[in-house]
Amino acid sequence: MRRVAAVVGDMVAAFELGIVCQVFGLDRTDDGLPVHDFAVCAAEPGAIPTTSGFAVHVEHGLDRLAEADLVAVPAWPRLDAPVPAALLAALRDAVGRGARVLTVCTGAFLPAAAGLLDGRRATTHWQFADLLARRHPRITVEPGILYVEDGPVLSSAGAAAGIDACLHLIRLEYGAATANALARRLVVPAHRAGGQAQYVEAPMPPRRTPYELAELLDWIQQHLDRPLTVEALAARAAMSPRTFARRFKDLTGTTPHRWLLERRLQLAEELLETTDLSVDAVAVRAGFGGADTLRHHFAARRGVAPAAYRRAFRRLP
């Protein structure tokens, strides 16, 4: 994934375009991060107004899509305006030769209009999920999650969920260490699973607890090798298991089991990339107990065996 083209229409959402520019458009080779041949393009280059009251000058036309490895589509503000046929054709051609598509927020409406999401799963901002489903009934719209990858298209929910999707893609292409380093530069969480809820109704518990959950989350990440059960964590938080599970989901948008599994997989990725520990030793360090359990969860959530992941992303000095 070397060549990245962000495509915009006759209006562009500045923040969502900025996310794509931050991840793929800056040279951070001084930090050992990958650099991309990045460009912003449009069906009609020139001054493109933004939703924030200023314009951006777009130099490139659709020819940049013909050579892109990744086509990024920021939020598409004018959902009632027809998409230029040339743009839809260029997007289909790009996917046809093997390019990926990354969408942020309502950017999902563009590959949907091109037919690239027919028979596939996709997401968008929860406010527009019903509209996407009505317009494109052949798409399985997932309205409550941060991002979803199905075939060549990685679609994400509103605004900041685009950062999560971008980091997910960086993780797939370059490994967990690179994604974590980029996340540190962006000052964002290194990884939020795509299935995490787009929003939570009560992000903080209504009352303070004797043991703050934020502190507990930090403690868990320092002790992932331990056999951490909901009952034990609830006791440490001075709550009943039922109350703990409810408060945990209020805070994180997911269950303790899923959150813990994702943290352990992230640690396993880091150990596979940066150490020469055996798969058995990695499994123990990451709290899976044994290699068979690690292989099962790694294949189910990452789609690849730990040994194959190490071959692809190992970064020993």
C-alpha positions in Angstrom: 0.0 0.0 0.0 2.2 2.8 -1.3 -0.1 5.0 -3.4 -3.1 6.6 -1.6 -5.7 8.8 -3.3 -8.4 10.6 -1.3 -11.3 11.5 -3.6 -13.7 14.3 -2.9 -16.9 15.6 -4.6 -18.1 19.1 -5.2 -18.0 19.7 -1.4 -15.9 18.1 1.2 -16.1 17.5 5.0 -12.9 19.1 6.3 -12.4 17.1 9.4 -12.9 13.7 7.7 -10.5 14.7 4.9 -8.1 15.9 7.5 -8.1 12.4 9.2 -7.1 10.8 5.9 -4.4 13.4 5.3 -3.0 13.0 8.9 -2.6 9.2 8.5 -1.5 8.9 4.9 -0.4 12.3 3.8 2.4 13.2 6.2 6.0 12.1 6.0 6.9 10.5 9.4 9.9 8.5 8.2 12.0 10.2 11.0 9.9 8.1 13.4 10.4 5.0 11.3 6.8 5.1 10.0 5.9 4.3 6.4 5.4 7.1 3.9 2.8 7.1 1.1 2.5 8.7 -2.3 -0.6 10.7 -1.3 -2.9 12.9 -3.3 -6.3 14.5 -3.1 -8.3 14.2 -6.3 -11.8 15.0 -7.7 -13.8 14.5 -10.9 -13.5 18.3 -11.4 -10.2 19.6 -9.9 -10.0 23.1 -8.6 -11.3 25.0 -5.6 -13.6 22.6 -3.6 -15.7 24.2 -0.9 -15.8 22.5 2.5 -18.6 22.2 5.1 -16.5 24.4 7.4 -16.7 27.6 5.2 -13.4 27.5 3.4 -12.2 25.9 0.2 -9.4 23.4 -0.6 -7.5 23.5 -3.9 -7.5 20.1 -5.5 -4.9 19.6 -8.2 -5.5 16.1 -9.3 -8.2 14.4 -11.4 -9.5 10.9 -11.5 -6.3 9.6 -13.2 -4.8 9.3 -9.6 -7.4 6.6 -8.9 -6.0 4.5 -11.8 -2.7 4.0 -9.9 -3.9 4.0 -6.3 -3.5 1.1 -4.0 -6.0 2.7 -1.6 -8.9 5.0 -2.4 -10.0 6.9 0.6 -13.4 8.5 0.6 -14.1 11.1 3.3 -17.6 12.0 4.3 -19.8 12.8 1.3 -21.8 15.8 2.3 -24.2 16.1 -0.7 -26.0 12.8 -0.6 -28.9 14.0 -2.7 -26.7 15.1 -5.6 -25.9 12.5 -8.3 -22.3 11.1 -8.3 -20.5 11.7 -11.6 -20.6 8.6 -13.7 -16.9 8.9 -14.4 -16.1 8.8 -10.7 -18.2 5.7 -10.2 -16.5 4.0 -13.2 -13.0 5.0 -11.9 -13.8 3.6 -8.5 -15.0 0.3 -10.0 -11.9 0.1 -12.2 -9.6 0.7 -9.2 -11.2 -2.1 -7.2 -11.2 -4.3 -10.3 -7.4 -4.2 -10.5 -7.0 -4.9 -6.7 -7.2 -1.5 -4.9 -8.9 -1.2 -1.5 -11.5 1.4 -0.6 -11.6 3.1 2.8 -14.7 5.2 3.7 -15.2 7.6 6.5 -18.8 8.4 7.7 -21.1 9.0 4.7 -18.2 8.3 2.3 -19.8 4.8 2.3 -22.5 6.1 0.0 -19.9 6.4 -2.9 -18.9 2.7 -3.1 -22.5 1.8 -2.5 -23.5 3.8 -5.5 -20.8 2.1 -7.5 -22.3 -1.3 -6.6 -19.1 -2.3 -4.7 -21.0 -3.1 -1.5 -23.8 -5.2 -2.9 -24.0 -8.4 -1.0 -21.5 -7.1 1.6 -21.6 -5.6 5.1 -20.9 -1.9 5.7 -21.4 0.8 8.2 -21.7 4.6 8.3 -22.6 7.2 10.8 -25.6 6.0 12.8 -27.7 9.0 11.7 -27.4 7.9 8.0 -27.5 4.1 8.4 -31.2 3.9 7.7 -30.9 6.0 4.6 -28.0 3.8 3.3 -30.1 0.7 3.9 -33.1 2.1 2.1 -31.2 3.3 -0.9 -29.1 0.1 -1.2 -31.1 -2.9 0.1 -28.5 -5.3 -1.1 -26.1 -4.0 1.5 -26.2 -5.4 5.0 -25.8 -2.2 7.0 -24.3 -2.5 10.5 -25.5 0.8 12.1 -24.0 0.3 15.6 -20.3 -0.4 15.1 -17.1 1.6 14.5 -15.9 0.0 11.2 -16.3 -3.1 9.2 -14.2 -4.7 6.4 -15.9 -6.8 3.8 -14.1 -7.6 0.6 -12.2 -4.6 -0.8 -14.1 -2.0 1.2 -13.4 -0.9 4.8 -16.2 1.4 5.9 -16.3 3.4 9.1 -18.7 5.4 11.2 -18.7 9.1 11.8 -15.7 11.3 12.2 -13.2 9.9 14.7 -14.2 6.3 13.9 -12.3 7.0 10.6 -9.1 7.2 12.7 -9.8 3.7 14.1 -10.4 2.4 10.6 -7.2 4.0 9.3 -5.2 2.5 12.2 -6.8 -0.9 11.6 -5.6 -0.7 8.0 -2.1 0.3 9.0 -2.1 -2.6 11.5 -3.0 -5.0 8.7 -0.4 -3.6 6.3 2.5 -2.9 8.6 1.8 -4.7 11.9 0.8 -3.7 15.4 4.1 -1.9 16.3 3.7 0.5 13.4 0.1 1.1 14.2 0.8 1.7 17.8 3.6 4.1 17.0 1.4 6.1 14.7 -1.4 6.1 17.3 1.1 7.6 19.8 1.9 10.4 17.3 -1.8 11.0 16.8 -2.5 10.8 20.6 -5.3 8.4 20.2 -6.0 4.9 21.5 -3.9 2.4 19.6 -6.8 0.1 18.8 -10.5 0.0 19.1 -12.1 -3.1 17.7 -14.4 -2.5 14.8 -17.3 -4.2 16.6 -17.2 -1.7 19.4 -20.3 0.5 19.7 -20.4 3.8 17.8 -21.6 5.5 20.9 -22.7 4.7 24.5 -25.8 6.2 26.1 -24.0 6.7 29.5 -20.3 6.9 29.0 -19.6 7.3 32.7 -21.3 5.6 35.6 -23.8 7.9 37.4 -21.9 7.5 40.7 -18.3 7.3 41.6 -17.1 3.9 42.7 -14.6 2.9 45.4 -12.2 1.8 42.7 -12.2 3.8 39.5 -12.7 1.7 36.4 -10.1 3.7 34.5 -7.5 2.7 37.1 -8.7 -0.9 36.8 -8.3 -0.9 33.0 -4.7 0.2 33.4 -4.1 -2.5 36.0 -5.6 -5.2 33.8 -3.2 -4.2 30.9 -0.3 -4.7 33.2 -1.4 -8.1 34.3 -2.8 -9.8 31.2 -0.9 -13.0 31.9 -3.1 -13.6 35.0 -6.3 -15.7 34.8 -8.6 -12.6 35.0 -12.3 -13.5 35.5 -15.2 -11.2 35.7 -15.8 -12.2 39.3 -12.2 -11.4 40.3 -12.3 -8.0 38.4 -15.6 -7.2 40.0 -14.3 -7.9 43.4 -11.3 -5.7 42.7 -13.6 -2.9 41.7 -15.8 -3.5 44.8 -18.9 -4.3 42.8 -21.1 -7.3 42.2 -20.3 -9.1 38.9 -23.6 -7.9 37.4 -23.0 -4.3 38.3 -19.4 -4.5 37.2 -20.4 -5.9 33.8 -23.0 -3.2 33.3 -20.7 -0.4 34.3 -17.9 -1.8 32.2 -20.0 -1.8 29.1 -21.2 1.7 29.9 -17.6 2.9 29.9 -16.1 0.9 27.0 -19.1 0.0 24.8 -18.2 -3.7 25.0 -18.2 -6.6 27.5 -15.3 -7.4 29.9 -14.6 -10.6 28.0 -14.4 -9.0 24.6 -12.3 -6.1 25.8 -9.9 -8.4 27.6 -9.6 -10.7 24.6 -8.7 -7.7 22.3 -6.1 -6.5 24.7 -4.5 -9.9 24.9 -4.5 -10.2 21.1 -2.8 -6.8 20.9 -0.1 -7.9 23.3 0.4 -11.2 21.4 0.8 -9.2 18.2 3.5 -7.0 19.8 5.4 -10.0 21.2 5.2 -11.8 17.8 6.6 -8.8 16.1 9.3 -7.7 18.5 10.6 -10.8 20.3 11.9 -14.3 19.4 9.7 -15.9 22.0 8.1 -19.2 20.9 4.3 -19.2 20.2 3.8 -21.1 23.4 5.7 -18.5 25.4 3.8 -15.7 23.7 0.5 -17.4 24.6 1.5 -17.6 28.2 2.7 -14.0 28.4 -0.5 -12.7 26.7 -2.7 -14.7 29.1 -4.0 -17.4 26.7 -2.5 -20.2 28.7 -1.3 -22.3 25.7 -0.6 -22.1 22.0 -3.7 -23.8 20.9 -5.9 -21.2 22.5 -3.9 -18.4 21.1 -4.1 -20.0 17.6 -7.9 -20.3 17.9 -8.5 -16.7 18.9 -5.9 -15.3 16.5 -7.4 -17.1 13.5 -10.9 -16.1 14.5 -10.2 -12.4 15.1 -7.2 -11.8 12.8 -7.8 -14.3 10.1 -4.3 -15.7 10.2 -2.2 -18.1 12.3 0.3 -16.5 14.8 3.3 -18.0 13.0 2.1 -16.5 9.7 1.6 -13.1 11.4 5.1 -13.2 12.7 6.6 -14.0 9.3 4.7 -11.0 7.8 5.4 -8.4 10.5 8.5 -9.5 12.5 10.6 -6.5 13.4 13.6 -7.8 15.4 16.6 -5.4 15.4 
